[in-house]
């Protein structure tokens, strides 16, 4: 510990702290702009400068370490005047179209102006490039709005390790973007949108689908179907003043009805479906491995229902729910594509069912259906444009709204979630288990799969308290668990005593670690879950931006609370799903499932 003074107040601080950290711990606020705690700490904008006794120059508090006897003033006249100058210099090269900007009233630069109280703009001159890059299906890059804070650079390079955003050129010509004059849409950008969550202005934002959806709702010849991902229900409330992690499932469903959607379904139904297909796919790989090893005969495999269904025994199998992760492996590790599950992501599965099973059931021509997905993810906007995501000549999903975009639509329609009664999802694609809810948090897909696969093999619930596989819960970058199969059913006796090893990661830096193990032949795992965004879908690229340091934990806890509040908590017990297989799909990995619910992935170049 060291003894310092801030604004005349005696303070004890840890010797590894910065001035900013010591001030905040003692409820002394210092304005920042480029700083992002734990992610981007480089003092680029200098907005956090403070005066330190004995120092000739003002110090950037976000990187200046505390030291014994230090005396700091955070708001002297010199400090206040310097901040105003710095702010005015930023404004001199920034558009003045705040009222027309998508970040109006949620812009960090705008909010900083309220703190700085810069009441004049003394500097005028040449403006930087005003290039607007619309090449990506997911993300718009507007260089005129960029303030060169480099938050997105740190997020892309160090957190996600995709490494396509960097400072190009130097000095006044500096531009943040891909190298070699590439556009976002022609680079190896994976569309995860994490850059949009940390951008303080509107320089990086999702490509807007709001007007497309309004047009569909206004078309009398269209039946417009909407579905919502599990992570949306624990985050959209924040856009209406609810604390982070508030569950607003019923209010969200009612808002969608009030917006005029003809059918309001739940992506969670397809999450349960994903577990059935993915779980059987894992088993088919394990059985295929055992057949190849001579421990199981072809006849035994047929008796287990795998006649003609055995998949290539490529292990570990890796989940395929996250389109950002899929594009990442296609670019960076395309020699490992055989490890991917062939399952489409849940919202694509539901879209395919809406335009086949549900259209047939309701006697609606699929060409007259328009499917909208509300997702926490910007990469889903790209995913729906993939040529593989088409059945019967129709795209599985027609438009994707982020959580932020749905909130905008509600406000445009005068809908306040706080004033709504709880509504319900429509049947038959609205019932889901708690296992589907936890898809929204890192480790949730793996836990949901283990709940079902273990019970299919043993006839018993997975032996963890309250069904939670604790070793793979939480926000650590890489988590792992091992479950020994004991007391398996007679027909599965060849798996008795097998220790199934699983791993979970969120954020693409962790994915690269696990894929390097596979590449070297050193992976000990049978099954791996990967989500592109740190923390999983709860902090996807399309979720509400938050200055709550605990927002990930709060949303994650809400996801698990939603699961625990349900009577139905295992995917294979979903009665409507069982009926779907009976009436339409036949069986997991069957012919109909293969055509509608499974896909292939492609090798892409790395630029």
Buried (B, 14 or more C-beta within 10 A) or exposed (E): EBEBBBBEEEBEBEEEBBBBBBBBEBEBEBBBBBBBEEBBBBBBBBBBBBBBEEEEEBBBBBBBBBEEEBBBBBBBEEBEEBBBBBBBBBBBBBBEEBEEBBBEEBBBBBBBBEEBEBEEEEEEEEEBBEEEBEBBBBBBBBBBBBBBBBBBBBBBBEBBBBBBBBEBEEEEEBBBBBEEEBBBBBBBBBBBBBBBBBBBBBBBBBBBBBEBBBEBBEEEEBBBBBBBBBBBBBBBBBBBEBEBBBBBBBBBBBBBBBBEBBBBBBBBBBBBBBBBBBBBBBBBBBBBBBBEEEEBEEEBBEEBBBEEBBBEBBBBBBBBBBBBBBBBBBBBBBEBBEBBBBBBBBBBBBBBBBBBBBBEEEEBEBEEBBBBBBBBBBBBBBBBEBEBBBBEEBBBBBBBBBBBBBBBBBEEEEBEBEEBEEBEBBEBBBBBBBBBBBBBBBBBBBBBBBBBBBBBBBEEEBEBEEBBBEBBBBBBBBBBBEBEBEEBEEEBEBBBEBEBBBBBBBBBBBBBBBBEBBEEEEBEBBBBBBBBBBBBBBBBBBBBBBEEEEBBBBBBBBBBBBBBEEEBBBBBBBEBBEEBBEEBBEBBBBEBBBEBBBBEBEEBEEE
